[in-house]
């Protein structure tokens, strides 16, 4: 068990801690990849043993290959080893088998072996696709590095011009694929971090309002809906718990108090403004935009724009002066 734990710690360091075992979505994807890889390996090796595909020289290694692969899958199913360890072991055993077969075919230097080598390249690509969708970029890089060395060795031993001609193309494709795998993992990590941040913010907001998610959504719909009757408002509020309703009352009271305090402070430093202009100035100082001000005061954009112009004139602002900056400066005096 200590060996398994040590191996798991090494694998975490090798490919990073981005996706831990607690992530259900990633685990489902990895389980699917393990089942798929095990199924493809089993069927492919079985076809070779039956003489349908491949060469007869590699039947014994394929027996070992299929036995180890099935054993790894059973160990993962029994939770003797972790899913992460199982994936790595499956990928590495498959890489070892493909690399050995490619080197063996290159040494044979037979015309027919060229097609088998190209088939192995396709299998390499399929296997590395599995490492990409399980977000293991260093495993992807390791696989393509091993495949590149084996392919170059096979080219050197076979002396095949056909294999040599496509070497550069395969190399560029491999580099592009490995680069893509790293970018994919980085972007997925950013998405997961953003999702976690949103969950934390949602929890903070629900705790602040002392209500669950459905109640808060109802609260938002209530705030956005126009023309809600008293009866409809009471029905909606009665669906909240007493603690949630008290939270709403407290929050609204706090907002009203802050708004009134802001208005009074501006009234003291801007006595030249009218009551409606003071309300608009207070909203501007709080960072509200034109549409928000119109919505909150239930006035048209032309009305608010006209009053903003009046405020600018009373403050003696020039065309290039910022109204928000001027108001905030006066509010601090």
C-alpha positions as CSV (number, residue, x, y, z in Angstrom):
1,X,0.0,0.0,0.0
2,X,2.9,2.3,0.7
3,X,4.2,1.7,-2.8
4,X,0.8,2.7,-4.3
5,X,0.7,5.8,-2.1
6,X,4.2,6.8,-3.2
7,X,3.3,6.2,-6.8
8,X,0.2,8.3,-6.5
9,X,2.2,11.2,-5.0
10,X,4.7,11.0,-7.8
11,X,1.9,11.0,-10.4
12,X,0.3,14.1,-8.8
13,X,3.7,15.9,-8.9
14,X,4.2,14.7,-12.5
15,X,0.9,16.0,-14.0
16,X,-0.1,18.5,-11.3
17,X,-2.8,18.7,-8.7
18,X,-5.3,20.4,-11.0
19,X,-7.9,17.7,-11.0
20,X,-8.3,15.9,-7.7
21,X,-10.3,12.8,-7.1
22,X,-13.1,14.8,-5.7
23,X,-14.1,16.3,-9.0
24,X,-17.1,14.2,-10.2
25,X,-17.1,15.4,-13.8
26,X,-13.4,14.7,-14.3
27,X,-13.7,11.3,-12.7
28,X,-16.5,10.3,-15.0
29,X,-14.5,11.4,-18.0
30,X,-11.5,9.5,-16.8
31,X,-13.5,6.3,-16.0
32,X,-14.9,6.5,-19.5
33,X,-11.4,6.9,-21.0
34,X,-10.1,3.9,-19.0
35,X,-13.0,1.7,-20.1
36,X,-12.6,2.8,-23.7
37,X,-8.8,2.2,-23.7
38,X,-9.2,-1.2,-22.0
39,X,-11.9,-2.2,-24.5
40,X,-9.8,-1.1,-27.6
41,X,-6.7,-2.8,-26.3
42,X,-8.5,-6.0,-25.5
43,X,-10.2,-6.2,-28.9
44,X,-7.1,-5.2,-30.8
45,X,-4.9,-7.7,-28.9
46,X,-7.5,-10.4,-29.3
47,X,-7.7,-9.9,-33.1
48,X,-3.9,-10.1,-33.3
49,X,-4.0,-13.4,-31.3
50,X,-6.6,-14.7,-33.7
51,X,-4.4,-13.9,-36.6
52,X,-6.7,-11.3,-38.1
53,X,-4.4,-8.4,-37.7
54,X,-0.7,-7.7,-37.1
55,X,2.2,-10.1,-37.3
56,X,2.7,-13.5,-35.7
57,X,6.0,-12.4,-34.1
58,X,4.2,-10.3,-31.5
59,X,1.6,-12.7,-30.2
60,X,3.3,-13.5,-26.9
61,X,3.9,-9.8,-26.0
62,X,0.2,-9.2,-26.8
63,X,-0.8,-12.0,-24.4
64,X,1.2,-10.3,-21.7
65,X,-0.2,-6.9,-22.8
66,X,-3.8,-7.9,-22.6
67,X,-3.3,-9.7,-19.3
68,X,-1.7,-6.6,-17.6
69,X,-4.4,-4.3,-19.1
70,X,-7.3,-6.4,-17.8
71,X,-5.5,-6.8,-14.4
72,X,-5.1,-3.0,-14.1
73,X,-8.8,-2.5,-14.9
74,X,-9.8,-5.0,-12.2
75,X,-7.6,-3.4,-9.6
76,X,-9.2,0.0,-10.4
77,X,-12.7,-1.5,-10.2
78,X,-11.8,-3.1,-6.8
79,X,-10.3,0.3,-5.7
80,X,-7.1,-1.5,-4.9
81,X,-5.3,1.3,-6.9
82,X,-6.6,4.8,-7.7
83,X,-8.2,5.8,-11.0
84,X,-5.3,8.1,-11.7
85,X,-2.7,5.3,-11.2
86,X,-4.8,2.9,-13.3
87,X,-4.9,5.4,-16.2
88,X,-1.1,6.0,-16.0
89,X,-0.4,2.3,-15.8
90,X,-2.7,1.5,-18.8
91,X,-1.2,4.3,-20.9
92,X,2.4,3.4,-20.1
93,X,1.9,-0.4,-20.7
94,X,0.3,0.5,-24.1
95,X,3.1,2.8,-25.0
96,X,5.7,0.1,-24.1
97,X,3.8,-2.5,-26.2
98,X,3.5,-0.1,-29.2
99,X,7.1,1.1,-28.9
100,X,8.4,-2.5,-28.7
101,X,6.3,-3.5,-31.7
102,X,7.5,-0.5,-33.8
103,X,11.2,-1.2,-33.0
104,X,10.7,-4.8,-33.8
105,X,9.1,-4.0,-37.2
106,X,11.8,-1.5,-38.0
107,X,14.5,-4.1,-37.4
108,X,12.7,-6.7,-39.6
109,X,13.2,-4.3,-42.5
110,X,10.4,-5.9,-44.5
111,X,8.3,-4.1,-47.1
112,X,5.0,-5.1,-45.4
113,X,6.2,-3.9,-42.0
114,X,6.0,-0.3,-43.3
115,X,2.2,-0.5,-43.2
116,X,2.3,-2.0,-39.8
117,X,4.5,0.9,-38.6
118,X,2.1,3.4,-40.0
119,X,-0.8,1.5,-38.3
120,X,1.2,1.8,-35.0
121,X,1.4,5.6,-35.5
122,X,-2.4,5.7,-35.7
123,X,-2.6,3.7,-32.5
124,X,-0.2,6.1,-30.9
125,X,-2.4,9.0,-31.9
126,X,-5.5,7.3,-30.6
127,X,-3.8,6.5,-27.3
128,X,-2.6,10.0,-26.9
129,X,-6.1,11.3,-27.5
130,X,-7.1,9.4,-24.4
131,X,-4.4,11.3,-22.4
132,X,-5.7,14.6,-23.7
133,X,-9.3,14.1,-22.7
134,X,-8.2,12.9,-19.3
135,X,-6.1,16.1,-18.9
136,X,-2.6,14.5,-18.6
137,X,-0.4,16.7,-20.8
138,X,2.9,15.4,-19.5
139,X,1.7,11.9,-20.3
140,X,0.8,13.1,-23.8
141,X,4.3,14.6,-24.2
142,X,5.9,11.4,-22.9
143,X,3.9,9.3,-25.3
144,X,4.8,11.3,-28.3
145,X,8.4,11.5,-27.3
146,X,8.7,7.8,-27.0
147,X,6.8,7.3,-30.3
148,X,9.0,9.8,-32.0
149,X,12.2,8.0,-30.9
150,X,10.8,4.6,-31.9
151,X,9.6,5.9,-35.3
152,X,13.0,7.6,-36.0
153,X,14.8,4.3,-35.0
154,X,12.4,2.3,-37.3
155,X,13.1,4.8,-40.2
156,X,16.9,4.4,-39.6
157,X,16.8,0.6,-39.5
158,X,14.3,0.1,-42.4
159,X,15.8,2.7,-44.6
160,X,12.3,3.3,-46.0
161,X,12.0,6.6,-47.9
162,X,8.2,6.5,-47.4
163,X,8.6,6.5,-43.6
164,X,11.3,9.2,-43.8
165,X,9.3,11.5,-46.0
166,X,6.4,11.8,-43.5
167,X,8.6,12.0,-40.4
168,X,8.6,15.9,-40.4
169,X,4.9,16.0,-40.9
170,X,4.3,13.5,-38.0
171,X,6.8,15.5,-35.8
172,X,4.9,18.8,-36.4
173,X,1.6,17.1,-35.7
174,X,2.9,15.7,-32.5
175,X,4.3,19.0,-31.3
176,X,1.0,20.7,-32.1
177,X,-1.0,18.1,-30.2
178,X,1.2,18.2,-27.1
179,X,1.0,22.0,-27.1
180,X,-2.8,21.8,-27.4
181,X,-3.0,19.4,-24.5
182,X,-1.2,21.8,-22.2
183,X,-3.3,24.7,-23.3
184,X,-6.5,22.6,-22.8
185,X,-5.5,21.7,-19.3
186,X,-4.7,25.3,-18.5
187,X,-8.0,26.6,-19.8
188,X,-10.0,23.9,-18.0
189,X,-8.2,24.8,-14.8
190,X,-9.2,28.5,-15.3
191,X,-12.8,27.5,-15.9
192,X,-12.8,25.3,-12.8
193,X,-11.3,28.1,-10.7
194,X,-13.9,30.5,-12.0
195,X,-16.7,28.0,-11.2
196,X,-15.4,27.6,-7.7
197,X,-15.2,31.3,-7.2
198,X,-18.8,31.7,-8.4
199,X,-19.9,29.0,-6.0
200,X,-18.2,30.7,-3.1
201,X,-19.8,34.0,-4.1
202,X,-23.2,32.3,-4.3
203,X,-22.8,30.9,-0.9
204,X,-21.7,34.2,0.5
205,X,-24.8,35.9,-1.1
206,X,-27.2,33.2,0.2
207,X,-25.7,33.5,3.7
208,X,-26.1,37.3,3.5
209,X,-29.7,37.1,2.6
210,X,-30.4,34.1,4.9
211,X,-32.3,32.2,2.2
212,X,-31.8,29.4,-0.2
213,X,-31.2,29.7,-3.9
214,X,-34.8,29.3,-5.0
215,X,-36.0,32.0,-2.5
216,X,-33.3,34.4,-3.7
217,X,-34.2,33.9,-7.3
218,X,-37.8,34.6,-6.4
219,X,-36.6,37.7,-4.6
220,X,-34.8,38.9,-7.7
221,X,-37.8,38.2,-9.9
222,X,-39.8,40.3,-7.5
223,X,-37.3,43.1,-7.7
224,X,-37.3,43.1,-11.5
225,X,-41.0,42.8,-12.1
226,X,-43.0,45.9,-12.6
227,X,-46.6,46.5,-11.5
228,X,-46.6,43.7,-8.8
229,X,-49.8,44.0,-6.8
230,X,-49.8,44.0,-3.0
231,X,-51.5,40.6,-3.0
232,X,-48.8,39.1,-5.3
233,X,-46.0,40.6,-3.2
234,X,-47.5,39.1,0.0
235,X,-47.9,35.7,-1.6
236,X,-44.2,35.8,-2.6
237,X,-42.9,37.0,0.7
238,X,-45.0,34.4,2.6
239,X,-43.1,31.7,0.7
240,X,-39.9,32.8,2.5
241,X,-39.0,31.7,6.0
242,X,-39.2,34.2,8.8
243,X,-35.4,34.4,8.9
244,X,-35.3,35.1,5.2
245,X,-38.0,37.8,5.4
246,X,-36.2,39.5,8.2
247,X,-33.1,39.4,6.2
248,X,-34.8,41.1,3.3
249,X,-36.2,43.8,5.6
250,X,-32.8,44.3,7.2
251,X,-31.0,44.6,3.9
252,X,-33.6,47.0,2.4
253,X,-33.4,49.1,5.6
254,X,-29.6,49.2,5.3
255,X,-29.7,50.2,1.7
256,X,-32.3,52.9,2.4
257,X,-30.3,54.2,5.3
258,X,-27.1,54.4,3.2
259,X,-28.9,56.1,0.4
260,X,-30.5,58.7,2.7
261,X,-27.1,59.3,4.4
262,X,-25.5,59.9,1.0
263,X,-28.3,62.2,-0.1
264,X,-28.0,64.3,3.1
265,X,-24.2,64.6,2.9
266,X,-24.5,65.8,-0.7
267,X,-27.3,68.2,0.3
268,X,-25.0,69.8,2.8
269,X,-22.2,70.4,0.3
270,X,-24.3,71.1,-2.7
271,X,-27.1,73.3,-1.5
272,X,-27.5,74.8,-5.0
273,X,-29.0,71.5,-6.3
274,X,-32.7,70.7,-6.3
275,X,-34.1,67.6,-4.5
276,X,-34.3,65.6,-7.7
277,X,-30.8,66.7,-8.7
278,X,-29.5,65.6,-5.3
279,X,-31.0,62.2,-5.8
280,X,-29.4,61.8,-9.2
281,X,-26.0,63.1,-7.9
282,X,-26.2,60.5,-5.0
283,X,-26.7,57.7,-7.5
284,X,-23.8,59.0,-9.7
285,X,-21.5,59.1,-6.7
286,X,-22.5,55.5,-5.9
287,X,-21.3,54.4,-9.3
288,X,-24.7,54.0,-11.1
289,X,-24.9,54.4,-14.9
290,X,-27.5,56.3,-16.8
291,X,-29.8,53.2,-17.4
292,X,-29.5,52.2,-13.7
293,X,-30.5,55.7,-12.6
294,X,-33.5,55.8,-15.0
295,X,-34.6,52.4,-13.7
296,X,-34.3,53.3,-10.1
297,X,-35.9,56.7,-10.3
298,X,-38.5,55.5,-12.9
299,X,-37.6,58.4,-15.2
300,X,-36.8,58.7,-18.9
301,X,-33.2,59.0,-20.2
302,X,-33.9,62.4,-21.7
303,X,-35.1,63.6,-18.2
304,X,-32.1,62.3,-16.4
305,X,-29.7,63.6,-19.1
306,X,-31.3,67.1,-18.9
307,X,-30.9,67.1,-15.1
308,X,-27.3,66.0,-15.4
309,X,-26.7,68.9,-17.6
310,X,-28.2,71.2,-15.0
311,X,-26.0,69.7,-12.4
312,X,-22.9,70.3,-14.5
313,X,-23.9,74.0,-15.1
314,X,-24.5,74.6,-11.4
315,X,-21.1,73.1,-10.5
316,X,-19.4,75.2,-13.2
317,X,-18.0,72.2,-15.0
318,X,-16.4,72.5,-18.4
319,X,-17.2,70.1,-21.3
320,X,-14.2,67.9,-20.7
321,X,-14.7,67.7,-16.9
322,X,-15.9,64.4,-15.4
323,X,-19.1,64.7,-13.4
324,X,-18.5,61.7,-11.2
325,X,-15.0,63.0,-10.2
326,X,-16.4,66.5,-9.5
327,X,-19.2,65.1,-7.3
328,X,-17.0,62.8,-5.3
329,X,-14.5,65.6,-4.7
330,X,-17.2,67.9,-3.4
331,X,-18.7,65.0,-1.3
332,X,-15.3,64.6,0.5
333,X,-15.0,68.3,1.4
